[in-house]
Amino acid sequence: MMKGSEIPALETERQALNLKYKQIWMTLILALCIAPGLSRGSTLGTGWTYRRVLRVNLFPTSAPGKNLAWAQFYTNSARLPDGRDLRVTTASGTLLPMRILRVSYKDDLVRLAFQEPAAGEYFVWWGNKHPGAAPPALKIDRGIFLRVYPLVQGPRRNWRQMRRHFKQATCFASMFVPEMFMGYDPTGWNRQDMMLYRATLHITSAGNYTFAFDVADVGFLNLNGKNLLTKTRPGGMMGRVRFKHTVHLKPGWYPMTVGELHLWWLAGLSVDWKPPGSAQYAPIPPAAFAPANQASVGALQKVGGGYAADFSIKPQSQLFVPPDNYLQRYTFSARVPATFAPGVNWTFSDGQTAHGLQVDHEFLAPGVYTVRETVKQAGNTFIANRRILVRTEIFSKFPYPPVDPSGVVADIIDNYNLKTLSGRQLFRGIMFYHHYRNLRGLRAWGLAWAISTDEQNPQAVVNTADMLVRRQLEKGQFRQAGNIYLLASRKHIDAMTQAHLLLHYAVTACNYTSTAPEVLRNLQSWKAGHTHLSKPAAHDIDAALAYAEIANGNGAAAARYVTQAGDVTPMAYSAQEIRQGVLARNVESYIDSRHYRTADHLLDQWELQFPRAIIKGYTRLLRVKLMMAQDHFLNAASIAVQYVNSEPKSFYAAKLLYRGSEAYKNAAKINRSELLLARLKKDYPESPYAYKN
């Protein structure tokens, strides 16, 4: 369409005025009919066990169509899974046209729209196992109504082809949105999908209106059935609305349709305008569209009964925890009469509990949770269960919901019963404590995670165990560090990953503790229970056994395990020497530059790739140097003596005794230092280290 073209309105200004008066009269007539019960309409009948009050206001409008309202609320287990027993009535029981926008057999959240003849109170009902015929269908022609579809593949060269995709797909989510602007996917899907917005725009004065439009990928903007703007080349919005078109409009109401085909990760839509007399673009205000009223939702009522336990559910805020986790806080508030003085207890299906009229709970992972409220009042007990869906993130506004202070999160989860949490939930807690440097929480949650045996991603297990061990070594928690690897190896993961973790367990425990005999027994027991190992798994466990035998002073046994292990990748002797020379230079460099974590990683990689290095001695010498650089003097001396006890004829034995003596001296263990020097002079009199001061 050419710039400056004219689109006829749905009605002229006189027609709009007549329609406004007609709707006002109809509203008055309906209001008079509602009082005695709307005798001409269908009534609800019997068999309905639960209901909620829906309170709505009526905003006068001359928009075409009928007034409607929408509500979002939680039912209970009495509702049929597909929601076919949901009904909305007037206060006198007359059935109203309605449309279910959201219902799931997995949880209890319901969203629906219904016709609103007048302001006042309505009821939503459910709990009838034989609900009968469906209620009258509601036509939605008010509000900014969004429907979401799965993406349909096919040509997208023009708006007609895009519109055809919507006709071919089946809507899987629908809702009212507050404005014609969206910077996120309100379904929480965050994948490829299509979004179709429909609204009716009110033009109050004639003139030239310039519309600007953009979507994150491709889409179109139609007004009154005519295309204004189309974006056919995928690409982000880049922080501004790019495409514009000017059209002359008369006063009246104009149906607007906006389609967005969401091809990549993040959704995005913006529709701006520049009305006559305006110098710059601005988002179209929500008041410019025909309104859909949101109902306030009352407490649960049991039909023909007394008090029914109920509570409100409010997503409060979330906290991002790298690399890609969100911890989400919800507030649960008991709905009790003012005359009650109850005791209220809460249980959550992650095993946690709470007490009080209002409680906060932190959900550590997405999923469907059952929240139970138990109200005790004057010797009576009332129970309410609600199933809630916790998504990856809370999608309540753009760009993000409020961010929780880390201290608020810690105050809640510090008191969690860790035995009831899954490995996935524990992992998210670990990442929270790790990122926000809470070492006390990290130790407790790390141990609980290591003990949990539910199935987890193998690589994630290795990475998490590595991180926990590093932090514990930094704080001198040596025995706990080794146990993390041992416990993690007992998870439901493949034998290859288990063997890899056991290798790390052997190195860590033998280097930093005096539990070498226990380590050897654990490794031997594991190997005896795994008789059909893959070659990589067998390699890792044999390397671990070799390391443990060195720590136990048995060089001959270590040599046998090294022979069984072999090299990870067979290569010529010259190539091996070159590779190990490179590793040696890199380790030395990282130690000198204080990149200790990298140096330690390279030493592990070296001994894993070439297990013979475990018994040759040079890697042991570098480990001693690394430990001394980190002020782990007693551990450095211990592993030096371990090696000399098992390999007394090694080329590096004398130097290791000398380094061990220096380590003891630095640790103020003078007697031990002198004993090692005496041993050095006695056993290696030819060594120049025997006569150093």
KAGIJO-V231885 format. One line per field, one symbol per residue. ss: DSSP state (A for helix, B for strand, O for the rest). phi: phi as a letter, one per 30 degrees, with the letter a starting at -180 (. if undefined). burial: 1 if it has 9 or more other ideal C-beta (glycine too) atoms within 8 Angstrom, else 0. A space follows every 50 residues. Layout:
BEGIN
ss=???
phi=???
burial=???
END
This chain:
BEGIN
ss=OOOOBBBOOOOOAAAAAAAAAAAAAAAAAAAAAAAAOOOOOOBOOOOOOB BBBBBBOOOOOOOOOOOBBBBBBBOOOOOOOOOOOOBBBBOOOBBOOBBB BBOOOOOOBBBBBBBOOOOBBBBBBBOOOOOOOOOOBOOOOOOOBBBBBB OOOOOOOOAAAAAAAAAAOOBBBBBBOOOOBBOOOOOOOOOOBBBBBBBB BBBOOOBBBBBBBBBOOBBBBBBOOBBBBBBOOOOOOOOOOOBBBBBBBO OBBBBBBBBBBBOOOOOOBBBBBBOOOOOOOBBOOAAABOOOBBOBBBBB BBOOOOOOOOBBBBBBBBBBBOOOBBBBBBBBBBOOOOOOOOBBBBBBOO OOBBBOOBBBBBBOOOBBBBBBBBBBBOOBBBBBBBBBBBOOOOOOOOOO OOBOOAAAAAAAAOOOOAAAOOAAAAAAAAAAAAAOOOAAAAAAAAAAAA AOOOOOOAAAAAAAAAAAAAAAAAOOOAAAAAAAAAAAOOOOOOAAAAAA AAAAAAAAAAAAOOOAAAAAAAAAAAAAOOOOOOAAAAAAAAAAAAAAAA AOOOAAAAAAAAAAAOBOOOOOAAAAAAAAAAAAAAAAAAAAOOOAAAAA AAAAAAAAABOOAAAAOAAAAAAAAAAAAOOOAAAAAAAAAAAAAAOOOO OOAAAAAAAAAAAAAAOOOAAAAAAAAAAAAAAOOOOAAAAOO
phi=.ddidccdddadddddddddddddddddddddddedkhddddcdicjccb abdccbcbceacddjcdbbbbbaccbddddecidcdbbbddcjddcebbd caabddbcdbbbbbdbdadkcbbcbajcdbdidddedcccbbicccbcbd dcdldbdaddddddddddccdcabaccdadabcacddidhbdabbbcbac ccccbdlccccbbabdbblbbcbhicdcbbcccdlddhiacccbacbdbc dlcbdcbbcbcccbdcdaabbcbbdeiccbdaeddeddcedcdcddcddd bcdibddceaacbbdcabbdbedacbcbccccbdcbddddbdcbcbbbdc jcbabkdbbcbccdadlcccccccccbhicbbbbcbcbcccebdccacdb decdddddddedddcddddcddeddddddedddddchcdddddddddddd ddcddbdedddddddedddedddecidddddddedddddcddbddddddd dddddddddddcbcceddeddddddddddbdbcdddddedddddddddde dcicdddddddddddidebeadeddddddddddddddeddddcicddddd dddddddddbedddcdjddddddddddddcicdddddddddedddcbdcd ecdddddddddddddddicdeddddddddedddbddddddcdd
burial=00000010101100111011001100100110110011000011000111 11111101001111101111101111001100101111111111111111 11000001111111111100011111110010001001011111111111 11000100101111110010001111101111011111000011111111 11100011111111111111111100111110000010001011111111 11111111111100011111111100000011110000111111101001 11100001111010111110100011111111110100000101111101 01010000111111100111111111100001111111110011100000 10110101110110010100111111111111110001101111111111 01010101011101111111111000111111111111101010111111 11111111111110110011011101100100100111111111111111 11011011101100101000000001001100110111011000010011 01111111111011111111111111111001111111111111011101 0111111111111111101001110110111011001011000
END
